């Protein structure tokens, strides 16, 4: 895919031997290694993430290869704490090729989850890496975590994924929805398959995600579409967002939400090289907008929010499920 131009108006005394290498659970022909990561806790509290919810991520690293992903730095830190990467791969590639599997996470969740501590604060699965990425087909870790949550009731649960694999677990999801307040976010940044492949090297096709949304909605699951990140000058056009919301509405989405691209250090390292290669006409505008900030600017964010709100009203899609 060559340069892409899209029309849009927006924009010590003993020597420490160091950590032992993580056990290799499996290897795939496509070059991916799955490494076992032992964990003592699986829930991340709002105080540590600075987000208004608890979070849980079954995997560290992700094969989908989204250029804008902010979680690459966490993967790098985790590898450094547990094992040097013997392949010598750069961090951005290691993130996609060395997937850390929190193998004992369901048992840890069963032992440590205190519903009283969560209260009415939501617990969201898949905030950093996709819980239904290809590793889930093999390890079924997300499914086991969801099954562990069936031992409780009355929680506010959320799941965020780009993958239609989530429909494999419709039986567990419907059981969870009967016991908890459950919301599923299907994440899509564009209905343009070619553009999506440019931005997200190995993620599922947009129409496959819409079909998954339709199956979830038909099963009575409270599901909606998360348009995130909305990328200035690339995916923020009125017609692009309208096409996505129209497809989501037709699939039975109960809500739609979106927010603009933020470029922290990890996201910057993955996205800016792609911007220079595929969207060179936008480089100067991004340097002006993102040069000294992680955001595109308050004026852009307000204009984008007006656009999102107008489209939500046009398609009858509220901003959130609850």
C-alpha positions, 0 to 999 in steps of 0.5 A: 500500500503506497502513500494514502491521501484521504479527504478530511477537514480535521485534523552487592556482593554477589553478582545477580544472575538476573531473571530466568528466561520465561518458559516457552509454552508453544511456537507458531509457524508464523514466528510467534512464541507464547511464553508463560508468565506467572502472576500473583494478581490479575486486577489493576486498580484505578489508582495504578492505571489512573482510569475510572475502572478496574482492568484485567488483561489475560495477555501481554503483547498482541499479534494484531500489530496496531500501529497506534497501540500504547501497550508496547511499553508495558510489554517491554517492561515485563520482559525486562523484569522477567527475561531478556528477549533471546531473539534480540528483536526490537521492542515493537516487533517483540510485542507482536511476536512474544506473547506473554500468557498469564497462565494461572490468571483464572485461579488467581482471580478466583482467589483474589476477587473481592466484589465488595472492593470493586463496588459499582466500579466497572471491571473491564477486560481487554483495556491494553491488549486484546483478550480475543487475539489469536493466542486465545484460540489455543489457551482459552484464557479469557474464557476461563476468566469469564467462567471464574466471574460466574462465581459472583454476581452484581458486578459491572463488567466490560469487554473490549475486543476487535475479534469475532472470536468473542462469539465462541463464548456466547454461552458464557457471555449470556450466563454472565449477562444474567448475573452481572451488568455486562457490556461488550465493546467491538472496537473498529476504527474504519470500515475501509478494509485496505486502510484498516490493514495499513493501520492494524497489520493483522487485525480482523477485517471490519465486516467480520467485526460487524458480523460479530456485533450482530451475533452478540446483539441477536443473543441479547448481549448489551453490545456497541461499537468503540471507534477508537482511536479516531485518527486525525486526517485519516479516519475522522471524516464525516462519511467515514464515521457515518459509514461505520455508525450505520453498519453498527446500527444495522448490526444491532449496536445499542451504543457508539462511542469514540475518542481521538488518537493520543500519542504517548511515547509507545504509540508515537514510536509505532505510529509516526514511522507509518505516518511518514511512510503512508501519509507523508502529506500529514506529517507537518500537521501532526508535528504541529498538533502533536509536537508538544502534546499527546493530544491533537489540541482542545479545538480539534477534540471539541470539533470531533466531539461535535461530529460524533454527537451529531452522528450519534443523534442521527443514528439513534446511538447513545454514547454509552450503554450505562 
